[in-house]
Amino acid sequence: MKIQKSQKFSHQHSRKFGRIEKQILQELSFGDLLFGYLLSFGSTGRMFKLARQRAMDRYRRRQAIQRLKEFGYIRSCGDTFSITSAGRKIIEGSIERTLQSLKTKKWDHKWRIAIFDIPEKQAFLRSRVRRVLKRAGFVQLQQSVWVFPHECEELVQLIKQESKLSEYILYGVLERIEDEKRLKRIFDLEK
C-alpha cells in the first residue's frame, strides 16, 4: 500500500511544466533564493513575497500585452511588438490629457519623474522619447531626467511599450525635490 501511495505521489509531481512554470521556478531557484539566502535566513518570508510580486508583475504584463493586441493597439511578429496606427492615436490622446492636466488639475504637491538611460546604439529611440516627454509638458532636469507635476504614469507606460525600452526607463513620484521653487515657477504652480 505504501508503495502505491509513493508511486501516485511521484506521478502527480512528475507532470511536465509549461514555459511560464519553468521560468517562475528558475527565477525562484536561482535569483530569489540566492538573494534571500545571502541576506539572512530570517528574510525568507520577505523573499517569497518578493518572488510572488515579481511573478504577478510578469503575469500582469503578459495580460496587458494580450489586451493591447486584442484592441489592435500593437501587433506581434514572433517575440517583437510594434505599435499600430490605433496605438499611436492612444498615445496622442495620452499626451493631450497630460498637457490638459497642467491647465485643469489642482497640484497634489508631488513631482512625477521619468528617468532613462538608453544605450547609444538606440539613440534614435532616445531622441523620440525626449521629444514625446517635451511635447507632453515635462521639464528636463538633467540629461535624461524629466519632471512633471501631475499624474502621468499612463503616458510613461505607453512610451515604454511603444519604444520597447521599458528596461531603460523608470517612473517615480517624489514628494520633495531640490530647487522646487524654480519648478513651481516653470509649471506656474505658485499661487
N, C-alpha and C positions, 0 to 999 in steps of 0.2 A: 504494500500500500504506500509506504513512504517513497518508494522508487517512482511510482506513478505520479505522485504529487510533485516531486522534483522535476520529472520529465515535463509535466504540464507547466510548471513554473518556468523552466528554461525555454520551452516552446513559446510562451507568451512574450518573453523578453528577447527573443531572437528575431523578432519581426524586422523587416527592412524599413529603415527610416528614409524619408524624403530628404531633399536638398536642404529645406529650411530646418528640419530637426537636426540634421548633421551639422549645419552651420551653427545653430544655437549650442549644441553640445560641444563643438570645437571651441567656440568662443568662451564658453563657461570653463572648460577644462584647461585651456591654455592661458588665456589672458586674465580672466577674472579670478580664478582660483590661485594663480601665482601671485597676483596683486594682493589678494586677501591674505595669503599666507605670509607674504613679506611684511604687511602692515602689522598684523598680530592675529593670534588665534581668536581673540575676543571680537574681531570685526567681521566674523563670518556672516552674521545676520545682515549687516550693512552691505557686505559684498553680494549676497544673494539678492537683496533688494535692488542694488545697482544693476545686477545682471538681468533681473526681471524688467527693470525700467528700460534697459537697452534693447531687450528683446521686444518690448512693447513699442518702443520708438521705431524699430525696424518694421514691425507689423503695420503700424500706422502709416509709415512712409510708403510701403507697398500698396496699402489701401488707397492712399491719396493718389498715387501714380495711376492705379486702376481707374479711379473716378475721373481723373483728368483725361485718360484715354477714352472712357465711355462718353464723356461730354464732348469729345472731339477737340480738346484744347491741346493735346500733344499726340504724337504718333510715335510708334516704336519700330525700330528695324534692328532686330537682334537685341543686343544689350544697350543700344544707344537710343536716345529720345530726341525728338525735335518738336518745336512748337508750331502749331498750325496758325492760320490767319485768325481763327476764332480765339485762340490762346493769346495772340497779340492784342486783340481787342480787349480781352480781360485785363491785360497788363496796362493798356492805355487807360482803362476805366479806373484801375487802382491808382495810377499816377494822378489822375484828375481828382479822385476822392482825397488823396493825400494832400494835394495842393489846396483843395477846398477846406480841409481841416484847419489850415493856417488861418483862414478867414472866419470860420464859424465856430470852431470848438473852443471851449474855455480851457486854458492850460492847466494841467494837473500837477505842475511843478516837477515833472520828471523829464529827463532827456533820453531820447532813443538814439542809440549809436550803432552804426554799421561799420565794421572793420573788415578789411580784406587784405590778403597777402597772396596775390595771384601771380604765378610764375611768369617769367619773362616770355617764355615760349607761347603764352596765351595773352600777349599784350593787346591784341585786338579786342578780345572779350573784356579785358580790364578797362580799356577805354570806353567800351559800351556801358559797363556797369557804372563808371564815373558819370557818363552823360545822363543816364537814367536817374541816378541819385540827384544830380544837379537840377535836372528838369523837374523833379518831384519836389524841390524846395529844400533839400538837405544843404547844409553848410559844411565845407571841408575844414576840419581842424588841423589835420596833418596830411601827409602824402596819401595815405589810404584809410583815413579815419574821418567819418562823416557823422554829423549830428542833426537831429530833428526834434522839435518839442512835442509832437503828438504821436499817438499810436500809429504805427506804420509797419507792423510785423507782416501783414499780408503782402505789402509791396516787396519787402526784403525777401520773403519766402518765394514770391513769384520770380524775382530776379535770380535767386539761387537756382530755381528749377529751370528757367529759360536759358541761363548761361551755362548750365551743367557744371557750376563751380561751387556747389554747396560746401565742399570740404574746405574751401579757402575763404568763405565769408561768414562772419559772426555778427549776431544781432544781440543787443543788450539794452537794458533800461537802467539809467543812472538817476539817483536822487540828488546828487550834487556833482558839480564839475567846476574845475578852476576856471577863472575868467568868465563866470556866469553872467556878470553884468553886460559884458560885450555881446554875448549870445542873445541875451534878452533884448538888447537894442537891435541887433540884426533881425530878429524874428518879430520885432515890435510887440514884445510881451510886457514892457514896463508900463504900468498903468497906475 
